[in-house]
Amino acid sequence: MGNDSTCHDIESPLTNTLEHAPSGFSEFMTQTVQPQASDQLQKLETRLRKAELRASIAEERAKQLENELHGIRQSYSWFLTHPLRAYNPKRIFLFTLRGIGRQILRHPQLVDAIKPHLKAHPWLWEKIKREVVFNHTLNSQFTCRLWQRITDRIFLSDEIPQDKEDKEAGFTLIAFDGVAIYFANGPLADQRGIGRVSRELLTQLKNLAENSVQAENHASSQTIRKIYFYASIHWCPDTLPAPCVVMIHDVIPLLFPNEFPDAIRHTWETRYKTIASQATRIVTISQSSAEDISSTLEIQKDKISLIYNGITELPVSRNSPAPLPENPYLVFLGSHDHHKNVHVVLQALTLLHLQDIHLVMIGDNTGCKDRVKELGLEDRIHFLGRLSDEDTGYVISNSLALVFPSLYEGFGMPPMEAALLGTATICSRRPAMTELLDGVTVFAEPDSPEEWASAIANLRSDAGLKQSIQSRALNHVRSFSWKTSAMRLHHVFHEEAL
């Protein structure tokens, strides 16, 4: 039917044309047009036969696959593996994780067994939490809350003062100028910037105590006033000892709620908010953080004290920790968290005039390897992982610049550490960088690869600009000392101690 219709469609107008054509034209059309129509008809018939053949083959293959599938479903192995299909690997993992968590909570001896190992290697627990426990793609909110309770058992159970005889458990006691400071030990083990801040403050407070003319053994004193201090809210127990000062570095999960697992956001909205309300005083590290803490955790502004971090110059090793690129390179120091925003730098490096610039990445940031591959940057991005302070200092001091593209930071120590090493920095025009680094860094919008590319190119080509930035930054950062931070913190302790 289809072939006859096609032939008719072609022949009908051709016949009408020939009937009304002038003399001689009919013969021309018969010899020229009719053979062309015949060729077209043959081609259509050939295509039709091929299409019918392909359809027949596809139909036969579909029947074969249907028979094979039916055979599989009727097989003994299909029957035996039904539980695995009903409970896929993700669900099996979830139930296993819940089961382990329940057993740990029911048997305190398990907590005692694993506590020394996790406390000796706190980075391992941080890795487990990030990749497994608080991974919202794997776990439900219930599972995350369950493991938060386990975290408290492991890290906080021996830090909560139970009675007068046990008040020093889990704390380092520093007593001078009439105040006994119970400095919580938990944050000292943190491997992130929180740990660095905690250790620096403890060291400086000890130095102040040693140099104080009123320093003495207050163990038997009945008039000494006491204060408890947690250098991070993450390490606080649910019920704080009183009086208590708590440091909150930032509230990033509340500012970017869609970028964090539900369990982490919920912990901030409930547990940490309750802890903050119990604190006698909140200490934070920038004005922008103070404002965000007040608005998100509903804390009165007069209850929040601002104490800037100090900056310590990183030591520099004599040798490179790994083969570094011969080309000019940038340094990124940080994790692959969303708010670190490293993708804008990666995108900037794809632009033609930066094809010779490399990027060295320090920290837990291998999560962006897929993006690096998508952009074709595998040969120019170098992942060094976690490095010692000495090796980090070497890499930064030999770089073109440090890039700090964060969408938000409570303080932002890397740009200041780079300044002490004589290295310029390119930063996002966002808090707290705009508060602390105005005039001593090159700013770029965090969502503009073009601005980042321009800033990188300018630092590379303009030696005067680079030297000016380095000089101003060095003078600025020298005003941030840990001794000053500790003195201001002690002033807060003196005001709140009872």
N, C-alpha and C positions, 0 to 999 in steps of 0.2 A: 504493500500500500504506500509506504513512504517513498519507494523508488518511482512508482507510477506517477505520484503527485508531483515529484520533483521534475520528472520528464515533461509532464503537462505544463508546469509553470514555465518551463524554458521554451517549449515548442509553441505555445499559444501566442505570445507576443511576436514570436518570429514569423509565424504564418500570416498574421495580420499585416505585418510590415511588408512581407513579400507580395501580398495581394495588391497593395496600393503603391508599390514602388514603380518608378519610371522604367521604361524599356532599357534592358541591359543590366539594370541593377539587380534583378532577380537572380540572374546567373551568377553575379559576383557574390551575393549573399549565400547562395547554395554552396559555392565552392569554398567560402572562407568562414562564415559564421557557424554553419551547421557542424563542421568538424570540431570547432572550439567547444560548442555546447556538448558534443559527444564526449570530448576529453574530460570536461568538468563533471559530467554524469558518472564517468568511470571512476574518477577520483573519489567522488562521494560514496559510491558503492564500495570501494576498497576500504575507506575509512569506517564505513558501517560494519563491514565484515570483521575488521580488526577490533572494533569496540565490542561487537557481539562475542568475539573469542575471549577478550579480556574479562568480560562479564561472566562468561561460562567458567573460566579458570578461577575467578574470585569466588564464585558460588561454590565450586567444588572444594576450594581451600577452606571456606567457611564451614562446610559440612565436616571436613576432616578435623578441624579444630574443635568443633562442637562435640564430635565423637571422642576426641582425646580428653577434653574437659570432663565429659561424662564418665570416662574411664577413671580419671584421677579421683573424682568425687566418690566413686564406688570402691576405691582401693582401700586396703587395710591401713596404709600409712596415713591417708587423709583422715581416717577415723581416729587414729592414735594422736595425731597432731592437733586435733580440734581444740584442746585446752590452750595451746600456745597461740592459736589464732583468736580465740575468745579473749584471752588476756595477753595482749601484744606486749612486746618488750618494754614499752614505756610504762604500761600499767603494772607489769611485773616488778619493774624497778621501783615504782611508786609504793606498791604494797610492801616490798622488801625494806625500803627506807623507813616506812612507818613502823614496821615490825621491829627493826633494829632500835629505832628511837624509843618505842614503848619498853623494850627490854632494858635499855640503859636507865630509863627513869625508874623502873621497878627494882633494879638491882644496883644499889649504890656502889658495890664493889667493882662493877664495870667502869663506873666513873672514876674511881680511884686508880684503876689499872691504866686507863688511857690518858688521864689528866697529866701525868709527868711528861709523856711524849708530846702532847700538843702544846704544853706550856714551854717545853724546851725548843719546839719548832713552831712558833705561832704563825709563821708564814704558811705552813701546811694547812692549818685550820682556815686561814683567810682564803686559800686556794679552793678548799673543799666548799666553803660557803659560797664563793663566787660562782664556781662551775657546777655545783651539784645542789647543795641544800637550798639556796635562795635563787635557783635558776627557775624563773617563772614559766619557762617553756616545758619544764619537766614536772614541776611539783604544784600541788594545790596550796592554797593559803593555809589549810589545816596542817599540812606537813611542815611548812616553813615555821609556823608557830610552835609546833612540837619541838623542832630542832633549836628554836630560839631558847626554849626552856632548858634544853641540854647544854647550850652555850653558857647559860647562867650558872648551871650546876658546875660546869668544868672550870670556868674562869672567875666566877664571882663568889662562890660559896664560902671560900676561905678569906674573903675580903670584907665581909659584913661584920662589924663589931657585934658580938653576941652579949657580952657583959663587960664589967669593968676590968676583969682579969684578961680578957681576950681583945681588948680594944686595939692593940698594936698589931694584931694578926692581919697580914696582907697590906700593911702600910709601912712606910719609912718615916720615922719620927725625926723632925728637925725642930729644935726648940731654941729660940732666942728672942730678945726684946719683949719678954713676957708672954709670948705666944708659942704654944706647942702645935706644930703643923703635922697632921697625919696625911702624908702624901701617898695616895693609892698606887700600889706597884703595878697593877694590871696594864695601864697604858704604856708603861716603859717597854713592854715586850712587843708593842705594835711595830710592824715593819714598814709602815707608811710614814708620811710626814708627821702624823700624830705622835708616833713613837719618838721621832727626832725632837719634836717640841718638848715632849715630856722629859726626856733625858737631859736636854739643855736646861730646862727650868729647875730640875732637881739638883743638877750640878751647881748652878748659880746660887740657889737657896742654901746649899751646904756651905758654899764659899762665904756667903753673907753671914751665916751662923758662926763660922770659924773666926771671922774678922770682927765680930761684934764684941764690944767690951762687956756686954751683959750676958754673953754666952755662958751657960753653966749647966750642970746636970739637974734637970727639972724632974727627974723620975720620982723624987720624994716630995716635991713641992705640992702644997695643997691649994695655992692661990693662982697657979698657972692657968691661963685661959687656953681653950682648945679650939681647933678648927680642922675640919676634914676637907681634903681637896682631891677631886678627880680631874685629871688633865684631858679627859674625853668623856662625853656622855655615853658613848658606846660601852664603856666598862663599868657603868654605875649599876648597883643593885636596884631592885624595884623600890625598896624603902631606903631612903638616904639616912645616914647618921646625922645628928644635928649638933652644932651648925655645920653647914656644908657649902663649899664653893665648887661649882661645876663649870668646866670649860666646854663650850660648844664652838667648834671651828666653822661649821657652815650647816645649812639646812637644804642642801642641794636636792635630795629626793622629794622635798615638798615644793621646790621651785620648778622641777621637771618631772612631775608625777607620772607622765606617760612613758618615761624612759627607764623606769625602775620597776622591779617586780612588785606585785600587789602587797606581798608580805612585808617588804621593806618599807613601803609607803605607810602601810597600816601600823607598823611598829613606831614610826615617827609620829603618826597622828594620835596614837594612844599611849604606848609605854614611855617614849621619850618626852612626850608632852607632859605626862604626869610627873616624871622625874624632874623636869625643868621647873614645874610649879612648886615642888618640894624644896628646891635649892634656896639657900639663904641669899646667894648672889650668883649670877651668871657672868662668866668672863668670856669675851670673844676677841677676835683678832683683827677686825676691821669695822669701820662704820657701816659699810653696806651689809655685813653679816649681822651687826647689831639690829639694824632696821628690819631685816628679814626674819630674824629670830623673834623680834617683838610681834610682827604681824602674823607669822605662821604658827607660832607656839603660844600666842596670846600672853606674852610676858610684858609687864610694865617696863617702859624704857629706863626708868630710874633704878630698876633692879639689875640692869646690864652694865657691866664695866668694860671699857675698851682698853685692851693692852696689846700693842703690836708685838709680833714676834721679833726676836733678834735674828741676825744672819751670821753664820759661821763660814769662813772661807774654806772651801773644799781643798783637801790636800791633792797634790798632783803626782801620780806615779811617774817613774822614769821611763817606763816602756808602755807601748800601746797594749791594751787588753785584748785586742783582736786586729786583724788586718783592716786598716781604714782606707777609704777611697783616696786615690791620688788627686782626683778632682776636688774643687771646693765643695764642702758639705755643710749642711745644716744639722742641728741636733734637736730631737724631740725627746723630752724627758717626762714620762708619765704612762698611764694605763690607756687601754682602749675604751674607756667609758665614754658614753655619748657626750657628756658635757666637755670632754677634753677636745673634741672637734678636730681631730687630726686630719679628717678627710678633706678639709679645705686646703691644707698644705699639699696633700697628695694631688689634688686637682690642679693646683697652681703649677706644680712641677711638670704637668703635661704640656704646658704652653711652650711654643717653639723657642723663645729666647732664653729658656731655662733648661734646655736639653742637656747641658753639661753639669748641672747641679745635682748632687746626691743628698740623701737624707739618712742620717744614722739615728736609730730609735733605741732608747734605753728604757727598760721597764717591762711590765707585763702587758705587751701590746701586740702580740702575734695575731690577735683576732682580726686585724685589718689586712691580713695577707691575701684574702680573696679579692678585696678591693684593689690592692696593689697589682694583682695579676690582671684584673679587668682593665686597669689603666695602662698596662704594658710597662710597668715600672720595676719589674723584678730585678733588673741589673743595677738599679740606682737606689734601692731601699735596702738598708742593712740593719737587721734585727740583732742586737747584742744582748737582749734580756736584762736581767738584774745585774748590776755591777757594784763593786765596792765604791766607797767615796773617792778613793785614790784614782781608780780607773775612770769613774765618771768625770772627775776633775780633768784628767788627761784629754778625754774626748771633747769636752766642752771648750777647753782652753785652746785647742787646735782647730776649732771650727770657724766657719764664716760667721755664723750667728746661731743663737738658740731661738727656736720658734715656740710660741706659747699661745696657741689658738683657742684656748678654753672659752666656752660660752659663759662660764661663771667660775670664780674661785673665791674662797673665803679670805685668802691672803695671797698665795702665789709666790712660793719661795724660789723656784728655779730661776726666774729672771734676775733676782737679786743675787743668788749664788753665782750666776754667770757674770754679773757685773763685777764681783770681787775677783774674778779670774780674767777680767779685761775683755770679756766677750759681749758684743752687742746683742740685743734681743728684739724680736718682732712679736708684738702682743695683740690680742684681740682688744678692740675698744669696748670693754665690758668690765663690770665690777669684779674683783676689787682692784684690777690692774689700773683703771682710770683714776682710782683714789690714791694708789701708792706709787705709781710709776709715771705720772704725768710729767712730760718734759725730759724723761730719761730713757725713753724707748721709742721705737717706731710702731705706731698703731696702724691696724688694718681692720676693716669690718669682718666679723667672723663668718659671714656668708658670702664673701666676695673673693673667689680665687684670683680674679684679676688684680684686686688691691694687694693681695699677698704676693703675687708675682711681681708687681711693680715695686713693692717694698724690698723684696729680696734682690731684685736687679739693682735698685738704687744703692743698697749697702755694698753690693759687690763692686759697682763701678765708681762710687763716690767715696774715696778714701777720707776726705775731709768730714763728710757726714758720719762715717763710721767712727772716726776718732773722736768727734764731738760727743756722740752718743755714749761711747765708752767712758770718756772722761767725766761727763755729768753724772752718769749712772754710778760710777765708782764713788764719787763724793757724796752722792745722795744715800747710798746704801750703808756707808760707814756710820751713819747716825742711828742705825738699828742694831742695838746691842742686847745680848741676852742678860747682861747684868742689869740694864735699865728695866727690862721686862720683869725680871725677878724682883727688883725693888718695888715696882708698881704693884706686882702681885702680892708681895708681903704687906703693902699698905692696905690692900683689900682685906687680907687676913686679919690685920690689926683692927680694922673697923668692925668686922663681923664676928670675931672670936668671942666665946662665952666661957 
